[in-house]
Amino acid sequence: MDFSELIQIRQSVRAYQNRPVEREKLETLIESVRLAPSASNSQPWKLIIVDDPEIKDQVARATFSALISFNRFAPQAPVLAVLTIERPKLVTQIGARLKDREFSLIDIGIAAEHFCLQAAELGLGTCMLGWFDETAIHKVLAIPEKIRIGLVITLGYAAPGTPIRAKIRKNTKQMCSYNRY
Ligand SMILES: Cc1cc2nc3c(=O)[nH]c(=O)nc-3n(C[C@H](O)[C@H](O)[C@H](O)COP(=O)(O)O)c2cc1C
């Protein structure tokens, strides 16, 4: 598969098969995050792979509530990947403060997309989840209080017959210009 095709088939998957993800594939996914670029090569993340069914269910249940129910599909995924935001190198911290930039958030986003594109190449579906009960996940996974959670990513084999949807996106004119804003 070439890269353009990979970008087309990567989509948020919100229905999964009850089928485990092979350990070898998990290791390839871990490597895809490990190799992600970051500001000053700070690599300000930790990746927690949650595949123990009981723990995974507790984390999944922290991604929705009776009121905010759009992540109700999360428990179907056999694996959840949790990306924490770790303290970057001192030089990156100083740079970020001087320039008022949130490098760590940019870094986490790139790492997450590495994970999702690699998953798509392996025939797996993902969905990044930005809405979750951070305190609850801290408790379940024993994440120290001061460490923020960047994203939770659902992972698994898409439900049979899941079509590749057309992408709903701004058109090129709306999102790109040459040589000036
Ligand atoms: C930072 C971030 C947070 C997201 N949070 C959620 C979420 O909580 N629940 C969800 O179902 N999708 C979530 N998404 C998925 C987006 O809705 C999705 O990427 C977007 O609609 C484009 O669709 P596609 O991924 O299928 O191309 C999130 C995506 C990103 C990048």
PDBQT file of the ligand as one rigid body, heavy atoms in Angstrom, charges set to zero:
ROOT
HETATM    1  C1  LIG A 201      -7.569  15.027  19.252  1.00  0.00    +0.000 C 
HETATM    2  C2  LIG A 201      -8.727  14.207  18.773  1.00  0.00    +0.000 A 
HETATM    3  C3  LIG A 201      -9.750  13.869  19.649  1.00  0.00    +0.000 A 
HETATM    4  C4  LIG A 201     -10.821  13.073  19.218  1.00  0.00    +0.000 A 
HETATM    5  N1  LIG A 201     -11.764  12.689  20.137  1.00  0.00    +0.000 NA
HETATM    6  C5  LIG A 201     -12.749  11.836  19.744  1.00  0.00    +0.000 A 
HETATM    7  C6  LIG A 201     -13.669  11.308  20.694  1.00  0.00    +0.000 A 
HETATM    8  O1  LIG A 201     -13.590  11.591  21.901  1.00  0.00    +0.000 OA
HETATM    9  N2  LIG A 201     -14.622  10.454  20.235  1.00  0.00    +0.000 N 
HETATM   10  C7  LIG A 201     -14.717  10.076  18.920  1.00  0.00    +0.000 A 
HETATM   11  O2  LIG A 201     -15.600   9.276  18.601  1.00  0.00    +0.000 OA
HETATM   12  N3  LIG A 201     -13.856  10.562  18.000  1.00  0.00    +0.000 NA
HETATM   13  C8  LIG A 201     -12.872  11.420  18.364  1.00  0.00    +0.000 A 
HETATM   14  N4  LIG A 201     -11.952  11.866  17.460  1.00  0.00    +0.000 N 
HETATM   15  C9  LIG A 201     -12.048  11.428  16.050  1.00  0.00    +0.000 C 
HETATM   16  C10 LIG A 201     -12.523  12.566  15.132  1.00  0.00    +0.000 C 
HETATM   17  O3  LIG A 201     -13.886  12.788  15.343  1.00  0.00    +0.000 OA
HETATM   18  C11 LIG A 201     -12.215  12.165  13.682  1.00  0.00    +0.000 C 
HETATM   19  O4  LIG A 201     -10.830  12.012  13.516  1.00  0.00    +0.000 OA
HETATM   20  C12 LIG A 201     -12.724  13.182  12.675  1.00  0.00    +0.000 C 
HETATM   21  O5  LIG A 201     -14.114  13.314  12.732  1.00  0.00    +0.000 OA
HETATM   22  C13 LIG A 201     -12.339  12.788  11.232  1.00  0.00    +0.000 C 
HETATM   23  O6  LIG A 201     -12.853  11.528  10.913  1.00  0.00    +0.000 OA
HETATM   24  P1  LIG A 201     -11.900  10.312  10.509  1.00  0.00    +0.000 P 
HETATM   25  O7  LIG A 201     -10.955  10.077  11.641  1.00  0.00    +0.000 OA
HETATM   26  O8  LIG A 201     -12.828   9.140  10.308  1.00  0.00    +0.000 OA
HETATM   27  O9  LIG A 201     -11.180  10.676   9.248  1.00  0.00    +0.000 OA
HETATM   28  C14 LIG A 201     -10.890  12.658  17.865  1.00  0.00    +0.000 A 
HETATM   29  C15 LIG A 201      -9.850  12.997  16.981  1.00  0.00    +0.000 A 
HETATM   30  C16 LIG A 201      -8.789  13.742  17.426  1.00  0.00    +0.000 A 
HETATM   31  C17 LIG A 201      -7.661  14.044  16.446  1.00  0.00    +0.000 C 
ENDROOT
TORSDOF 0
